[in-house]
Every structure is written in structure tokens, then in C-alpha cells.
Amino acid sequence: MAATIINQRSSPQTIIRVPQRKIEALVGGVLMNTIGKAAQKHILNKSKLVAKEIYLPTCDYAMYYHEREATNEPNQDAHDQPTIIFFHGLSMRSEELAGFIKSLDIPPHIRILCPEQMGHGRDIDNRLRTDPDNYTMPTHQRMLESTSEFLDVVKCSSNTNAFGISLGGAVCYYIQHHRPDIIQHAILVSPAILCCVDKDLVNGIRDGTSNFCCLKSRQDAKLLMRDLSTGRDDDTRKKKDPVPKFFLETVYREARKKSPEGHFRELLLHLLEPTEEYAAAKDVDTESHRLVIWPEKDRIINYEEGKQFFEVTPSDNKDEGLVSKSANTEFECVADCGHVFHSDGRGIFDIIRLRVKEYLLNFKG
């Protein structure tokens, strides 16, 4: 089935009313919505990722995704086409991985796919916003089934490696387990496997005391950025706030426009409901080849819970760091780092880039 190329969605500029915030938004909002959008479009063009959609007949669902088609090599067997698939995190759109993908400098003969998960991006734009009364919130199983069918419909080869971060890390974990015929190697960065999600965060989302990804105030934006670093209560960081004040204004405004109020909270509540298949406390896929990367001070997806899930212990050889009970699992810690930001202000993508590239380019044959 042929995929349809779609146009990129643009966001309207925000009208600023409060004098003090007018200056902040002029730099952090309007300016970044113009220069920022232009820069994003430039990066997207440089990455050669193209927005597409394709109908999944079994799931009765049109999936949106980005793809960079491979430059054909002589005698390349389509069934053995080297492919890398990227799974985005919570509240992200598939094109938001373009900058990271471009930084990896992946050779042109490798196909790249970035599916947009249910409950995100164009699913919000074209389904939730247009027909909210008939919109059904996705579940773990629905996400897994649609992603699995997507791999078949776009004819993903059996020579495919995958990368997932946060929510995308959990999707990547389960899809590799479900489709070992396709996913050969995977990188999981802070995978949001149900038992590894921070318990305080879960309780806060359930009782309404945490507005994680559902910002209701500018204070929420500030606390979110601190939690995405090494925690709102960590006083050891050089900078308590990992991003400038003007950027917080942009984060708040963009979050208010990105989805209907309360959408991501409701999505999280659905995904936090345990089911038999997704409530395992230990790794259920001990044979798959994978690299797990976990920030030591992650306040969103708990590092200690991650070590327990993958049954990780210190190596007898101190130079080898941590060792998983699963023979084909490599487990690496990023010291003094949170879910998105290191305590020194660096982003997680910058820190892991070289290691990710090294592992992802390891194809069979």
C-alpha cells in the first residue's frame, strides 16, 4: 500500500498581553516560533525526513510517520535493507527527532523510519480535535498492535535496528519482544516500562498533585524542567533551572497549544493501568540484543527500578561497570544526569550520540 506525503503543520503566533511576559515571549515565544520554526524546517530538510501517512487495515488506523528513503546500493536485497526505526517520547511529534537523527550522520544507504504514536501529533490534530466525542484513548496493546502492523505495511526489512527514548523506549522494548523477526538490535534510553516509572510521579499524576506534561501554570513549566534535570529538590546543580527563563515562557505557551487541556494526563492514566502483559517486574525478553542507557538521577523513569527490571549488578571487573543477567543486554549508566538534562546543563541526546551511533550501525552481515 502506497504511503501519502503530508504537509507540515504550522503553529499560529501567540498574542502577548502581560507586560513583563511580553518581553520574555518576544524572545522566547514569537521569535522562537519564527526563527525556531525556520530552524526546525531547515533541520528537517537536512535530515531528508519526509512526512507521510499510511493506512493500517487491520487496526483501521492511518499512521503518520517520517521516513528517509535509502539510497539504493547495487544488488541490495529489499528483504535485507538496513533500516533504523526511531520511537519518540511522550508528547513529542515524530519530526522532533530530526535534529538528533541528523546529528548521527547515518549513511544514506540506510532507511530511516519515525512512526508517530497514537495519542500524539497528527492523531491529536486530525482525530481528537476534529471529533472529540468519538475519540478513543490508546492503550499499550493498541499502540503495540498498530506499530507492529506499521512495520509490515511499510515493508520493514528483517535487518532493522531500533531506538526509543522514555515512552518510545517502552514501545521499542515491547515491539522488539513481539517482532524479533524484524528488530535485531535496540537501544532503550530510560524506557518507560510500567514498573520503572517513578512511583512519586505516578502517585502525583493519579491524585492530581503533579501536572507533568499537563502544564497549568508557568510554575508547572519551571518544575517540569527541574524534574527533567536531576530533580526540583537537587541543590547541587550549578544552575537550578536547566533552561533560561524566556524559554520557560515558550514551553508553557507551546504546551497549552500542543493538545487539549488534560489530554496527556488522561493518556498517562490509561497507560499506567497495569495489564498482565505489561505489568511484569522483570525482563520478559532475555534473548534480545539491546543496549540500555539510563541516567543515574532520572526523576521520571527510576534508575534503581531499571536496574532491578534488567537484573543488573556491578561487574566483578570494575572496568566493565554494570552487568545484566540477560546475556545480550548491555546496561550503561549516565552519571549525574536526569531524564533530559545533565546537572551541567547538557542534553541527553548530546551525551549519548556517539554511543548510539556506534550501536545502531551494527547490522547483520
Salt bridges, closest charged atoms under 4 A:
GLU24 OE2 - LYS245 NZ 3.51
GLU67 OE1 - LYS52 NZ 2.91
GLU67 OE2 - ARG111 NE 2.74
GLU69 OE2 - LYS52 NZ 2.99
GLU73 OE2 - HIS109 ND1 3.86
ASP80 OD1 - LYS364 NZ 3.91
GLU95 OE2 - ARG93 NE 3.17
GLU95 OE1 - ARG122 NH2 2.72
GLU96 OE2 - LYS258 NZ 3.24
GLU116 OE2 - ARG122 NH2 2.63
ASP123 OD1 - ARG127 NH1 2.75
ASP125 OD2 - ARG9 NE 3.39
ASP125 OD2 - ARG93 NH2 3.00
ASP125 OD1 - ARG129 NE 3.94
ASP152 OD1 - ARG179 NH2 2.88
ASP181 OD2 - ARG179 NH2 2.89
ASP227 OD2 - ARG232 NH2 2.50
ASP235 OD1 - LYS240 NZ 3.02
ASP241 OD1 - ARG226 NE 2.60
GLU249 OE1 - ARG218 NE 2.94
GLU249 OE2 - ARG253 NE 2.70
GLU254 OE2 - LYS257 NZ 3.05
ASP283 OD2 - ARG290 NH1 2.91
ASP285 OD1 - HIS177 ND1 3.69
ASP285 OD2 - ARG290 NH2 3.50
ASP298 OD2 - HIS339 ND1 2.80
GLU304 OE1 - LYS307 NZ 3.41
GLU305 OE2 - LYS199 NZ 3.79
GLU311 OE1 - LYS325 NZ 3.63
GLU330 OE1 - ARG355 NH2 2.82
GLU332 OE2 - ARG355 NH2 2.91
ASP336 OD1 - LYS297 NZ 2.89
ASP344 OD1 - HIS342 ND1 3.04
ASP344 OD2 - ARG346 NE 2.88
GLU358 OE1 - ARG355 NH1 2.78
